[in-house]
Amino acid sequence: MSAPFFLGRVIDTIYTSGADTETMTASLSSLCLMLTGVFLCGAAANAARVYLMEASGQQIVRNLRAMVFSAVLRQEVAFFDKNRTGELINRLSSDTSVVGHSITDNLSDGLRAVAQAVGGVSMMFYVSPSLASFILMIVPPITVLAIIYGRYLRSISKRTQDALAQATQLAEERIGNIRTVRAFGKELSEVDKYTQKTDYVLSLARKEAVIRSGFFGVTGLSGNLMILSVLYKGGLLTASQHMTVGELSSFLMYTFWVGISIAGLSSFYSELMKGFGAGTRLWELLDRKPEFPLNEGRILSPDQLKGQLEFSDVSFSYPTRKDAHIFQNLNLMVPAGTIMAVVGPSGSGKSSLVSLLLRLYDPDAGTISIDGHDIRDLNPYWLRNHIGTVNQEPILFSCSIKENIAYGAINPDAVTIQDIHSAARVANAYDFIQSFPKGFDTVVGEKGNPKILLLDEATSALDAENEFLVQEALERLMQGRTVMIIAHRLSTIKNADSVAVLDQRRVAECGQPTELLGNRQGLFRKLMEKQAFLQEEQQRALL
Ligand SMILES: Nc1ncnc2c1ncn2[C@@H]1O[C@H](COP(=O)(O)OP(=O)(O)OP(=O)(O)O)[C@@H](O)[C@H]1O
C-alpha cells in the first residue's frame, strides 16, 4: 500500500539530491528487493486466503443445503401439492450454489477490493487532500447508478432462478414418467417445451449480460476519467508548485490502484446482488413455518389407545382446489377392534379419508378423533407411527429389505433381525424374500406393529395362489386391530364387520355387508352387482 508513496519519495529524492548514478542504482535495487519481499508475502497470503475461502465456501453451501432440506421436509403435505419436486430440487442444488458463491469466493474478493479501495483513497487524501476531494466527486453519481443496477440485477437473478426451477420441474416430471411420455410418443414435443423454458433462461441471461457490461463500461469509464482528471488538475497543481512531481506520480499510482479496486468492487457487487436474488426463495423457504407441527402435541399411553375412529361433520377440500368439495358434513364411526371396508365410486374420496386420518391435511370443518381425542391435539409424529398404512404401491427406499422393513418401526435401531423375519412371515413374504440370492439384504418394505391399520387394497388382479396368500396375510395382519380398508375385492368386503359407502361427498350407506346387500335399491348393492358383473366378464374373457 505504501510502496507507491515511497516510490514517489524516491523520485523526489532523485530530482532534488543530484546524487550520482551509482548511488541511485544502489538505492533503487534495494527498493526493488524490498518490493519483491512484499509481493512474495502478498502472494502467499493470497494463496492461503483462496484455500480458506474455497474450504469455508463448500462448508457454507453444505450447511445451507442441509438447512433448506430440513426446512422443506418439515412442511405440511399441502405445501408439496403447491411446490413441485423439480422446483424444490432446483432450489436445493442451483440456488444454494449461487448464494454460496456470492457469499464466499466473491465475498473474499470483494473484501480485498474494499480494503484496497479504502487504502488507496486514504493514501490519495494523505498525498493531496484537495486533489483527492476533486477526484472523488465522481463517487455520488456512480453510487446512485450502482443502486439502480443492483436492484435490477437482483430481480433478474430471482427471475432466472425461478425460470430454471420451472425447467427442472418439467424435466423431472417427464423423466420420472418416461413410460407415459414414450407410450404417447411425446418425446419431441416435450423437448420443445423444455427448450422453450431454457430459451427464457437464456433471454434473461442475455439481458443480464447487457446490463452487466453497461455497468462495467460506466465504471471503467469513470476510472479513466479519474486518471485524466489527476493528469489535468494534478498537472496544474504541480505547475503552481502546490504539489511535487513525486507526489503527483504516487497520486497517479494510487488512482490506478483505486480504479482497479473499483473494477473488483463492481464484480463483487454484481455477484452479491445475484446471490441476494437467488437467495430470496431460499430465505422464504427457511422462514416458512409449517402449518402443522411435526412433533408437538399429546401422546397417548399404550393402554389409552384402543383404536376407535370417528369422523364428525367433516367438510374438506384440498388446499390447491378449494372449490372442489371432497366431503361435506361426513360422519363415520369405526368401533375399536373392528374392520370397516370403505367402498365407493372412483374419486368419491376413499383415499382422502385415509389422508385425513393420517393428518396429512386438516378438515375445513368438523373433527376427526381417535378414542375421543381430536387428532389435531395429538402429536402428528406419534399418530403416524401408531397407524399402520399399506398402500397399493408401497413406497420402497433404495436400501435393503431389512432396512425397508425396519424403516416403519418407531425405533428402527432397536429392531432385531428376528423382528424383521417375523414381520416378513406375517406378510407371507418370508419364503419369497429368502428365495432372492441376497435374501433380506435385497429390497422391499412393510410397516411396524400398530393398533390402527389403514389399508388400500390393490385393484390389480392376482392369480389364485397369490390372492389366497394376500388374503391370508391381510387377515393375520387385521387380527385385534381397528382396520379401515379401501376394499376392492368382494371377499374382503364380505369379511369386514361393516361397510361404508362413499358417494356425493358423504357416507351414503353404512352397515353390515349382508344388511346392505339386502337393500335392492341401495348404492352398495348396485356397486357389488357391477363388480360381480365385471368379474364374470373377466372370467368369460379368460375362457
Ligand atoms: N392432493 C390432491 N390435490 C387436489 N385434489 C386431489 C388430491 N388428491 C386427490 N384429489 C382429488 O380428490 C378427489 C377424491 O380423490 P380420492 O383419491 O380420495 O378418491 P378415491 O375414491 O380414493 O378414488 P380412486 O378409487 O380412483 O382411488 C378426486 O377428484 C381427486 O382428483
The ligand as an ORCA input file, in Angstrom:
! r2SCAN-3c Opt
* xyz 0 1
  N     -53.511    -33.863     -3.482
  C     -54.638    -33.569     -4.115
  N     -54.880    -32.304     -4.504
  C     -56.023    -31.975     -5.137
  N     -57.002    -32.848     -5.419
  C     -56.833    -34.138     -5.069
  C     -55.641    -34.560     -4.405
  N     -55.747    -35.893     -4.170
  C     -56.940    -36.285     -4.679
  N     -57.596    -35.228     -5.209
  C     -58.940    -35.247     -5.813
  O     -59.871    -35.574     -4.783
  C     -60.906    -36.417     -5.288
  C     -61.002    -37.670     -4.420
  O     -59.828    -38.407     -4.612
  P     -59.509    -39.759     -3.845
  O     -58.210    -40.248     -4.355
  O     -59.669    -39.557     -2.391
  O     -60.710    -40.685     -4.379
  P     -60.798    -42.266     -4.364
  O     -62.209    -42.572     -4.041
  O     -59.755    -42.847     -3.492
  O     -60.500    -42.588     -5.896
  P     -59.892    -43.940     -6.546
  O     -60.830    -45.049     -6.244
  O     -59.894    -43.611     -8.021
  O     -58.531    -44.097     -5.986
  C     -60.551    -36.708     -6.744
  O     -61.314    -35.836     -7.542
  C     -59.092    -36.358     -6.854
  O     -58.785    -35.863     -8.132
*
